[in-house]
Amino acid sequence: MRLLVVGGGITGLAAAWEAVRGGPDRAPAEVLLVEAADRFGGKVQTETTDGLLIEHGPDSFVSYRPAALKLADELGLSGDVIGTSGTRVVHLRSRGRLRPLPSGMGMVLPNRIGPFVTTGILSPADKLRAGLDLVLPRRLTPGEDVAIGAFLRARLGPGIVRRFADPMVGGIYGASVDELSLDAVLPSLRADEVAHRSLMLAAIAQGRKARAAGRGPGSPFRTLRGGLGSLVEALVAQLAGAGADLRLGSRVASIRPAGAGAEAVFADGTVEPVDAVVLAGGVKSSAALLAEPAPGAAAALAEVPLATSTVVTLAYPAAAFATPVTSHGWLEADPAPISGITVSSAKWSGRAQRDTVLIRAFVPERLGPIASAGDGELLAAVTRHVGEVLGATSEPGLVRIARWPAMMPKYTVGHLDRVAAVEAGLAALPGWRLAGSALRGVGLPDCVADGRRQAGLALDAVAAPAARVEA
Ligand SMILES: Cc1cc2nc3c(=O)[nH]c(=O)nc-3n(C[C@H](O)[C@H](O)[C@H](O)COP(=O)(O)OP(=O)(O)OC[C@H]3O[C@@H](n4cnc5c(N)ncnc54)[C@H](O)[C@@H]3O)c2cc1C
């Protein structure tokens, strides 16, 4: 059994890992993994320079979705997994200044009434309007997807959307809550309305439950001591050790069904026969590769919009700040040329020497023209703003700009219909599966879980067609 994996990002590598390991009901498979770039990792890109550890793409993953932790464990990296350090205080810049996020803050609301009443993030009018949620009837129609922003605005008012939901949710998905799908991104909100009617009552009930279970407000974020690149390195080394054929700088130009399997055609014209296929090259790559063999799936996939985002890294001398920068960062609810920053040197150990403050600032396309400005203009706007908010007395000594153009899938309203259409379009090619952030979750744990699951499904489909037909 030979599996072709297109793409050597975290999804493709996880798919390959699943295949070479096999399972209780599946023999280990041969793997041919093809990566067009000259390095593995895709969006995972770690740079070490001048005593700094810089993440140009993702910098961490959440622990409550266990797939990334499990993978690290299987690779023997459990001892290298680290949690956040220092103060663990995150701020929101709202109503003119930095204010700490209320304790027990979820994606939309805190899970206790006290911090909600006392926070200065919201104005008194915002709080009064949000309180209406306690008496409003249910708003959602079963089976009808809506934008998160529209739903929250109707229940909790515009203040919560602008000052809590958009910075929190938009910060993760790189898109505005006014375009993101409730059912694909925050289905728990629908479940909350069904069960409790009021989202505030639902949040309070969840807070009580968490406290009764002894779950504190600790940070769910984890990363690796050596950066996320070390996860990629370990995967690549162990895949190679297990005999996987890993090719860098090689692009799959097309794939065509051939007998019970498929043939991969490379950019240089060579052809390789395989039994099963996992497409993990992203929305555009997969839509192009499916255009001929599965046009319905390709068309549905191509409808997933892609967001552009930029990460600007700034390393300041610690002496540039009158008081030590101990906050883990902030999200912006006020107008700004960034959506927020992470203070990597405060949030994680081993990211910078003591005399350096390492910051990564985010500039998503939803901020408008600044997101497409040239490097000089972008850098000037970001350093001016960050420097002003933190009171920097000097310029950063090192800067980096990492641009991610049209690379973040946006789960907009109707996303789950698109997922169903892609699945339906792929039904005629049972050994072909699509994996990664395009459809079922953009976070690293989602990508790892999906890569592994889709590799298993692709291999099972071609290994036991009779059983599948009977089922
Ligand atoms: C700036 C930024 C910050 C993020 N922060 C976080 C975070 O902190 N935590 C988190 O959990 N997630 C985060 N994410 C999301 C997460 O990084 C991605 O969803 C995930 O890395 C996607 O992995 P992937 O393997 O599916 O795709 P990619 O990493 O995009 O990899 C796809 C690979 O396929 C290759 N490829 C494409 N087509 C072909 C072809 N035809 N032939 C050969 N190779 C091909 C590409 O060269 C690429 O290397 C962030 C994303 C970005 C952009």
The ligand as a Gaussian input file, in Angstrom:
#p B3LYP/6-31G(d) Opt

LIG

0 1
 C        0.511000      33.867000      10.812000
 C       -0.159000      32.617000      11.282000
 C       -0.231000      32.355000      12.648000
 C       -0.854000      31.196000      13.104000
 N       -0.872000      30.952000      14.441000
 C       -1.348000      29.786000      14.895000
 C       -1.156000      29.413000      16.250000
 O       -0.510000      30.123000      17.040000
 N       -1.675000      28.225000      16.667000
 C       -2.313000      27.383000      15.810000
 O       -2.769000      26.310000      16.258000
 N       -2.465000      27.676000      14.481000
 C       -1.989000      28.849000      14.014000
 N       -2.076000      29.146000      12.671000
 C       -2.720000      28.183000      11.768000
 C       -1.778000      27.025000      11.402000
 O       -0.459000      27.475000      11.347000
 C       -2.136000      26.431000      10.035000
 O       -3.522000      26.168000       9.950000
 C       -1.368000      25.141000       9.768000
 O        0.015000      25.327000       9.992000
 C       -1.646000      24.660000       8.355000
 O       -0.845000      23.530000       8.096000
 P       -1.011000      22.725000       6.717000
 O        0.003000      21.645000       6.734000
 O       -2.431000      22.289000       6.553000
 O       -0.738000      23.776000       5.567000
 P        0.613000      24.528000       5.179000
 O        1.432000      24.780000       6.385000
 O        0.193000      25.685000       4.347000
 O        1.416000      23.478000       4.287000
 C        1.030000      23.140000       2.989000
 C        2.288000      22.755000       2.224000
 O        1.915000      22.137000       0.988000
 C        2.865000      22.514000       0.013000
 N        2.233000      22.298000      -1.311000
 C        1.108000      22.886000      -1.785000
 N        0.807000      22.407000      -3.006000
 C        1.763000      21.493000      -3.331000
 C        1.988000      20.669000      -4.466000
 N        1.153000      20.667000      -5.520000
 N        3.066000      19.856000      -4.463000
 C        3.910000      19.829000      -3.398000
 N        3.733000      20.601000      -2.289000
 C        2.670000      21.419000      -2.247000
 C        3.185000      23.967000       0.341000
 O        4.435000      24.345000      -0.187000
 C        3.161000      23.945000       1.863000
 O        4.441000      23.760000       2.420000
 C       -1.449000      30.294000      12.178000
 C       -1.371000      30.555000      10.805000
 C       -0.718000      31.689000      10.346000
 C       -0.605000      31.943000       8.862000

